[in-house]
Amino acid sequence: MPIPPYPKSYRCPQCNWHKTVMPKNDVLVRNHNWFESCPECGFDSLECSQPTVMDQVKAKLRDILGK
């Protein structure tokens, strides 16, 4: 049985782009729910952390509303 990865928050220290992802399954799609570089400026070293409860709520609403 596949187990989804834990939610993560990505942040770019160069342009301040950020996104919290909450994967629904174990399939990770680059630049959708997994990031290795910033999609805005292309910076290679993103900061990755555990999201706050508020970040998780916002990500869940974004998924529900389709934005």
C-alpha positions in Angstrom: 0.0 0.0 0.0 1.5 3.4 -1.0 2.1 5.9 1.7 2.1 9.6 0.8 5.1 11.6 1.9 4.8 14.2 4.7 3.7 17.7 3.8 6.5 20.1 3.0 7.0 23.9 2.6 9.4 25.1 0.0 10.9 28.6 0.0 13.3 30.4 -2.2 15.7 32.6 -0.3 16.5 34.6 -3.4 13.1 35.8 -4.6 11.0 34.7 -1.6 8.7 32.4 -3.6 7.1 29.8 -1.4 4.7 26.9 -1.7 3.3 24.2 0.7 2.5 20.8 -0.8 0.5 18.0 0.7 0.9 15.0 -1.6 -2.1 12.7 -1.8 -0.2 9.7 -2.9 3.4 8.5 -3.4 3.7 9.8 -6.9 5.8 13.0 -6.9 5.6 15.3 -9.9 8.4 17.8 -10.5 7.3 21.5 -10.1 3.9 20.4 -8.9 4.4 18.7 -5.5 8.2 18.3 -5.5 10.7 21.1 -6.3 14.4 21.0 -6.8 14.8 24.6 -8.0 12.7 27.7 -7.8 10.0 27.9 -10.6 10.1 31.7 -10.5 13.8 32.6 -10.6 15.6 29.2 -11.1 17.6 29.3 -7.9 19.0 25.9 -7.1 19.0 25.8 -3.3 15.4 25.9 -2.0 14.8 25.8 1.8 12.5 22.9 2.8 10.7 22.7 6.1 7.8 21.2 7.9 4.7 23.4 7.2 2.8 25.2 10.0 -0.8 24.3 10.6 -1.9 27.5 8.8 0.2 26.6 5.8 -1.4 23.2 5.7 -4.9 24.7 5.8 -4.0 27.1 3.0 -2.6 24.3 0.9 -5.7 22.2 1.5 -8.0 25.0 0.5 -5.9 25.7 -2.6 -6.3 22.0 -3.6 -10.1 22.1 -3.0 -10.6 25.3 -4.9 -8.3 24.3 -7.7 -6.0 27.3 -7.7 
